[in-house]
């Protein structure tokens, strides 16, 4: 016997899928806390490496990317290039405590939204 079809969950549809490229779990938790404070209802997935980032672009299908600028062996500028190559429709916000105006402008020119 086939189980009855279920209607799509409207609450799940209202959630934003956010991919966090972040090597520090505490920083990722802080970002999520700030999102909740702002009223953003989100499903977040944190990745740390280039390989996991590329995989998540396809299987998690994020609607927004929050990318740390400094990661071991990987950086925000490379993440922007990869995301634009594979999914140019996904907006990217680079998150960093110390970036500087010149680097921030470079990232905007490279395709970051903020």
N, C-alpha and C positions, 0 to 999 in steps of 0.2 A: 504494500500500500504506500502510495506517495504522500509525504507529509504535506499539509496545506501550505500554500504560498503565504509568505508573510509580507506585509506592506513595509516599504522602506521606513526606517526610523528617522522621523523628521529632526530629532535632536542630533543624530549623527550627521545629518546633512548640514546642520548649522555650525558644526565644528570646523575649524580651520586646521589643515594639516601643515605643521611647521617643522621643517628639517633644521636641526641645530648642528652646525659643524663646530664642535666645541670639545677641546681635550680636557677641560676642567669640569667635573661633575657639579661642583659647588656653583660655578658661574652659570651653568646650564639651569640649575635649580633656581637661581636668582632671576634669570631671564623669564622662566616660567611663572615665578611669583609676580613679577612686574606685569606680565601679560594678564594674569588673573585679576590683578588690581585694576587694570585698565578695562576689564570686562570682556576680554578676549577669551572665548571658549575654544580650546585648541587640543588637538592630539599632537604631541611633540615626539620626535624621534631624534636622539642624539647620536652622532657619528663622529669619529675622530680621524679617520684616515681617508686618503684619496680613494681607495678601493671601496670602502664602505659608503663614502659619499656618492660615488657613481652608481653603486647598486641601489641606494635609497632613492636616487632621482627617478629610477624606473619602477621599483616595486612599492615604494611608499607614496609616490606621486604627490610631493609637497605642493602646497599653494604658495608658500613663502619659505625663503631660506634665510636663516640668521647665521652668519659665518664669522667666526673668530678670525682676527687678522693674523695672529701668530699661533702656529701649530707646529709640533715637531715634524719636520720634513714636508710641510704643506703650508700654504698660506691663503689668505683671503683673495688675493689677486688671481691666483691659479684657480681657486674655486669659482670665481666669477667667470673666467674663461671657459672652464669645463661646463658649467651650467648653461652658459650662452650657446655653447656648441651643441649640447644635447637637448636642452629645454629652454630656449630663449624667452619663453612666455612667463617663466617663474621669476618674480621679483626677488632680489637679493639685498639684504641689509647687512653691512659689515659692522661687527661689534668689537670694540677695542677700548681699553682704558687709556692707552697712550698711542696715538696714531699720528697726530700732527696735521696741520692744515694742508701741507703739500701732499702728503700721502693720501689724505681724505679726498682731495681734488683728483688725484690720479685714479683712485678707485671709482669715483663717480664717472670719470671719463672712460674707464674700462667697462662700465655697465652697472655698477651698484646703484640701487635706488636711494640709499642713504647710508 
